[in-house]
Amino acid sequence: MRVSPNLALGPGREFDRLRAIYQRLKTPSGLGDDCAVIPFGKTNLVVSIDLSVEGVHFRTDWLDYKAIGARAAAGALSDLAAEGAEPLGLLVSLGLPPSATDDIAADVMEGISRKAGIAAPVLGGDLSRSEKYLVDICVLGRAARPVRRSGARVGDGVWVTGRLGGAALALRELQAGRRAADPFLASRYDDPEPRLAAGRWLAAHGATAMIDISDGLAADAAHVAAASGVALEIELEQVPCWEGVEPLAAAASGEEFELLATLPASFGSDAARDFRLTTALDLTQIGTCAVGEGLRLTLGGRPVPPPPGYDHFAS
């Protein structure tokens, strides 16, 4: 029996808290997805909000303030990408500690505006004093056919964009007190690119479910499995990895902001080639949707326990 969309989330302490919250709310359906979807005339208004907190999502000794803004905007816009939505604009609330100067606030906002581009202008927001830097971004978009987490069907293929593990490699370099020597690798952490065009292409070509990889491939695949009421079977040897990253580590790497999508069995290599020509990104099949529930990982044909994803409230 399919669980109500209000409660169909994967495992984890963070999502246990969300389930407890949802049980108190009177919203009938749709909670737990990347975005809220509101019918609006002949299209749908797609809305999401994403909070970045100093010491949790970024450190001021790792990133300059423009990069902090750009990275926060990328995370918020990535939610729109996972719905196959076109961005329209964003609202920003900034929390600034007393030591912050006017230039710092302007730098954060410049970074946000740069990442969002002219297609998604800053429409307004709020400003407050706080103990730490806070960047809270509400993104607005539209989609004629939004792609939810709950549409995967038995027999669908499981596909992923790009390569995984680069964000974890870049983070490891920062934790060691240096920036990755390869600028492209460094950007996987400090200047990620939301896959907006890729998300719209996948939505237009029959994606049945989609999610952005923010908590890690394994964790986010488990959310799709829970929401859709199917099992996702992923072969780790098929996961496209950044050079030097093992498949299991790639499956655990968070804040990749690539897209995991389920697509009909008829979607094959020719369509993946068209995707690459259109978006300049690889699209790789890494598994299938099967009868059952949860995530099933294999390596060389043998079952592998899923690695934990990022959990804000893990002890």
C-alpha positions as CSV (number, residue, x, y, z in Angstrom):
1,M,0.0,0.0,0.0
2,R,1.4,3.4,-1.0
3,V,2.0,5.7,2.0
4,S,0.5,9.2,2.0
5,P,2.8,11.7,0.2
6,N,2.8,13.7,3.5
7,L,4.8,10.9,5.2
8,A,6.6,9.1,2.4
9,L,10.2,10.0,3.2
10,G,13.3,8.0,3.5
11,P,15.0,7.1,6.8
12,G,17.0,9.4,9.0
13,R,16.6,11.5,12.2
14,E,15.9,14.7,10.1
15,F,13.1,13.0,8.3
16,D,11.7,11.5,11.5
17,R,11.3,15.1,12.7
18,L,9.7,16.1,9.4
19,R,7.2,13.2,9.7
20,A,6.3,14.4,13.2
21,I,5.8,17.9,12.0
22,Y,3.6,16.8,9.0
23,Q,1.3,14.8,11.2
24,R,0.5,18.1,13.0
25,L,-0.3,20.0,9.8
26,K,-3.5,20.1,8.0
27,T,-2.1,20.3,4.5
28,P,-3.7,17.4,2.6
29,S,-0.9,16.3,0.3
30,G,2.4,17.1,-1.4
31,L,4.6,17.8,1.6
32,G,8.1,16.2,1.5
33,D,8.9,16.9,-2.1
34,D,11.6,19.3,-3.4
35,C,9.0,22.0,-4.0
36,A,5.5,23.1,-3.4
37,V,3.4,23.0,-6.7
38,I,0.5,25.3,-7.0
39,P,-1.8,25.2,-10.1
40,F,-1.8,28.6,-11.7
41,G,-3.9,29.1,-14.8
42,K,-2.5,26.8,-17.5
43,T,0.8,26.2,-15.7
44,N,2.0,25.5,-12.2
45,L,3.8,27.8,-9.8
46,V,6.7,25.9,-8.3
47,V,8.1,27.3,-5.0
48,S,10.9,26.1,-2.6
49,I,12.8,27.6,0.3
50,D,16.4,26.7,1.3
51,L,18.3,27.9,4.4
52,S,22.1,28.1,4.6
53,V,23.6,28.6,8.0
54,E,27.2,29.5,8.8
55,G,29.1,26.6,10.4
56,V,26.6,24.1,8.9
57,H,26.4,24.8,5.2
58,F,29.4,27.1,4.8
59,R,32.5,28.6,6.5
60,T,33.7,32.1,6.1
61,D,37.3,31.0,6.2
62,W,36.7,28.7,3.2
63,L,34.6,30.9,1.0
64,D,34.4,34.7,0.3
65,Y,31.0,36.3,0.7
66,K,30.2,36.4,-3.0
67,A,30.8,32.6,-3.1
68,I,28.7,32.1,0.0
69,G,25.8,33.8,-1.8
70,A,26.3,32.0,-5.0
71,R,26.5,28.6,-3.3
72,A,23.3,29.3,-1.3
73,A,21.5,30.3,-4.5
74,A,22.7,27.2,-6.3
75,G,21.2,24.9,-3.6
76,A,17.9,26.6,-3.7
77,L,17.7,26.7,-7.5
78,S,18.6,23.0,-7.6
79,D,15.2,22.2,-6.1
80,L,13.6,23.9,-9.1
81,A,15.8,21.8,-11.4
82,A,14.5,18.6,-9.7
83,E,11.0,19.6,-10.6
84,G,11.8,20.4,-14.2
85,A,10.9,24.0,-13.5
86,E,11.9,27.2,-15.2
87,P,13.1,29.8,-12.6
88,L,11.2,33.1,-12.4
89,G,12.8,34.9,-9.4
90,L,13.8,34.6,-5.8
91,L,13.4,36.2,-2.4
92,V,16.2,36.4,0.1
93,S,16.3,36.8,3.9
94,L,19.8,37.6,5.3
95,G,20.9,37.3,8.9
96,L,24.0,39.3,9.6
97,P,26.1,39.4,12.7
98,P,27.0,42.8,14.2
99,S,30.6,42.6,12.7
100,A,29.2,42.4,9.1
101,T,29.8,45.5,7.0
102,D,27.6,46.9,4.3
103,D,30.0,45.6,1.7
104,I,29.7,42.1,3.1
105,A,25.9,42.2,2.8
106,A,26.2,43.5,-0.8
107,D,28.8,40.8,-1.7
108,V,26.5,38.0,-0.5
109,M,23.6,39.5,-2.5
110,E,25.9,40.0,-5.6
111,G,26.8,36.3,-5.4
112,I,23.2,35.3,-5.2
113,S,22.2,37.5,-8.2
114,R,25.2,36.3,-10.3
115,K,24.2,32.6,-9.8
116,A,20.5,33.2,-10.4
117,G,21.2,35.2,-13.6
118,I,18.8,37.5,-15.4
119,A,16.2,34.8,-15.8
120,A,15.6,34.7,-12.0
121,P,16.1,38.3,-10.6
122,V,16.1,39.0,-6.9
123,L,12.5,40.2,-6.2
124,G,12.9,41.3,-2.5
125,G,13.5,39.8,0.9
126,D,14.3,40.7,4.5
127,L,17.3,41.7,6.6
128,S,17.9,40.9,10.3
129,R,20.7,40.9,12.9
130,S,21.7,37.4,13.9
131,E,24.5,35.6,15.8
132,K,25.7,33.9,12.6
133,Y,25.4,34.5,8.9
134,L,22.1,33.1,7.6
135,V,21.1,33.1,3.9
136,D,17.5,32.0,3.4
137,I,16.4,31.8,-0.2
138,C,12.9,31.3,-1.6
139,V,12.9,30.4,-5.3
140,L,9.9,30.8,-7.6
141,G,9.5,28.9,-10.9
142,R,6.9,27.5,-13.3
143,A,6.4,24.1,-14.8
144,A,3.7,22.8,-17.1
145,R,4.6,19.3,-16.1
146,P,6.4,19.3,-12.7
147,V,8.2,16.0,-11.9
148,R,7.6,14.8,-8.3
149,R,9.5,12.2,-6.3
150,S,6.4,10.0,-6.2
151,G,6.1,9.0,-9.9
152,A,8.6,6.2,-10.3
153,R,7.2,2.9,-11.7
154,V,8.3,-0.7,-11.7
155,G,10.4,-1.2,-14.8
156,D,11.7,2.4,-15.0
157,G,15.4,3.0,-15.4
158,V,17.3,4.9,-12.7
159,W,19.6,7.6,-14.3
160,V,22.0,10.2,-13.0
161,T,23.5,13.3,-14.5
162,G,27.2,14.2,-14.5
163,R,29.8,12.6,-12.3
164,L,29.6,12.1,-8.5
165,G,32.1,12.5,-5.7
166,G,33.7,15.8,-6.8
167,A,32.0,17.8,-4.0
168,A,33.4,15.4,-1.4
169,L,36.9,15.6,-2.9
170,A,36.8,19.4,-2.9
171,L,35.5,19.4,0.7
172,R,38.2,17.1,1.8
173,E,40.8,19.6,0.4
174,L,39.2,22.5,2.3
175,Q,39.2,20.4,5.5
176,A,42.9,19.9,5.1
177,G,43.4,23.7,4.9
178,R,43.8,24.1,1.2
179,R,41.7,24.6,-2.0
180,A,41.7,21.9,-4.6
181,A,44.4,22.6,-7.2
182,D,42.1,21.8,-10.1
183,P,39.7,24.9,-10.4
184,F,37.0,22.7,-11.9
185,L,37.1,20.3,-9.0
186,A,37.2,23.2,-6.5
187,S,34.0,24.6,-8.1
188,R,32.1,21.4,-7.3
189,Y,32.0,22.6,-3.7
190,D,32.3,26.4,-3.8
191,D,30.5,27.2,-7.0
192,P,28.1,24.3,-8.0
193,E,25.8,24.7,-11.0
194,P,22.1,23.8,-10.5
195,R,21.1,21.5,-13.4
196,L,18.1,23.7,-14.5
197,A,18.3,23.0,-18.2
198,A,18.9,19.3,-17.6
199,G,15.9,19.1,-15.3
200,R,13.6,20.7,-17.9
201,W,14.9,18.4,-20.6
202,L,14.3,15.3,-18.5
203,A,10.8,16.5,-17.6
204,A,10.0,17.1,-21.3
205,H,11.3,13.6,-22.2
206,G,9.2,11.6,-19.8
207,A,11.0,11.6,-16.4
208,T,8.6,9.9,-14.0
209,A,10.4,11.0,-10.8
210,M,13.3,13.3,-10.0
211,I,15.4,14.5,-7.1
212,D,18.5,16.6,-6.8
213,I,21.5,14.9,-5.0
214,S,22.0,17.1,-2.0
215,D,22.1,14.5,0.8
216,G,24.0,11.9,-1.2
217,L,22.9,9.5,-4.0
218,A,22.0,6.7,-1.6
219,A,19.9,8.9,0.7
220,D,18.1,10.7,-2.0
221,A,17.4,7.5,-4.0
222,A,15.8,6.2,-0.8
223,H,13.5,9.2,-0.7
224,V,12.3,8.5,-4.3
225,A,11.8,4.8,-3.4
226,A,9.7,5.8,-0.3
227,A,7.6,8.4,-2.2
228,S,7.0,6.2,-5.2
229,G,6.3,2.9,-3.3
230,V,8.9,1.0,-5.3
231,A,12.4,-0.4,-4.7
232,L,15.4,1.3,-6.4
233,E,18.1,-1.2,-7.4
234,I,21.4,0.5,-8.1
235,E,24.6,-1.1,-9.3
236,L,27.4,0.8,-7.8
237,E,29.9,-0.1,-10.6
238,Q,27.6,1.8,-13.0
239,V,27.7,5.0,-11.0
240,P,29.8,7.7,-12.8
241,C,32.5,8.7,-10.4
242,W,35.0,11.6,-10.2
243,E,38.6,10.3,-10.7
244,G,39.9,9.0,-7.5
245,V,36.5,8.4,-5.9
246,E,35.3,4.8,-5.2
247,P,31.6,4.1,-6.1
248,L,30.4,3.7,-2.5
249,A,32.0,7.0,-1.5
250,A,30.4,8.6,-4.6
251,A,27.0,7.3,-3.4
252,A,27.5,9.0,0.0
253,S,28.8,12.3,-1.4
254,G,26.3,15.1,-0.6
255,E,25.8,18.6,-2.1
256,E,26.6,17.2,-5.6
257,F,23.5,19.0,-7.0
258,E,23.3,16.5,-9.9
259,L,19.9,15.0,-10.7
260,L,18.7,11.5,-10.1
261,A,15.8,10.7,-12.4
262,T,13.6,7.6,-13.2
263,L,12.7,7.3,-16.9
264,P,10.6,4.7,-18.8
265,A,12.3,1.5,-20.0
266,S,12.0,2.8,-23.6
267,F,14.4,5.6,-22.8
268,G,17.8,4.4,-24.0
269,S,21.3,5.3,-25.2
270,D,20.1,7.3,-28.2
271,A,18.0,9.6,-25.9
272,A,21.0,9.8,-23.5
273,R,23.1,10.9,-26.4
274,D,20.6,13.6,-27.3
275,F,20.6,14.8,-23.7
276,R,24.4,15.1,-23.8
277,L,24.3,17.1,-27.0
278,T,21.7,19.5,-25.6
279,T,23.1,20.0,-22.1
280,A,26.8,19.1,-22.4
281,L,26.3,16.7,-19.5
282,D,26.5,12.9,-19.3
283,L,23.4,10.9,-18.4
284,T,24.1,7.4,-17.1
285,Q,21.8,4.6,-16.2
286,I,22.8,3.1,-12.8
287,G,19.8,0.9,-12.0
288,T,16.1,0.0,-12.3
289,C,12.9,0.3,-10.3
290,A,11.6,-3.0,-9.0
291,V,8.7,-4.4,-7.0
292,G,9.3,-3.8,-3.2
293,E,10.5,-0.9,-1.2
294,G,13.6,0.9,-0.2
295,L,17.1,1.1,-1.8
296,R,19.1,-1.9,-2.8
297,L,22.7,-1.4,-3.6
298,T,25.0,-4.0,-5.2
299,L,28.7,-4.1,-6.1
300,G,29.8,-6.9,-8.4
301,G,26.4,-8.5,-7.9
302,R,26.7,-8.6,-4.1
303,P,24.4,-6.6,-1.8
304,V,26.1,-3.6,-0.1
305,P,24.7,-1.7,2.9
306,P,23.7,1.8,1.8
307,P,26.0,4.5,3.2
308,P,24.4,7.2,5.4
309,G,23.6,10.5,3.8
310,Y,23.8,13.9,5.4
311,D,21.5,14.3,8.3
312,H,21.2,17.6,10.1
313,F,20.1,15.9,13.4
314,A,22.2,12.7,13.4
315,S,23.8,12.3,16.8
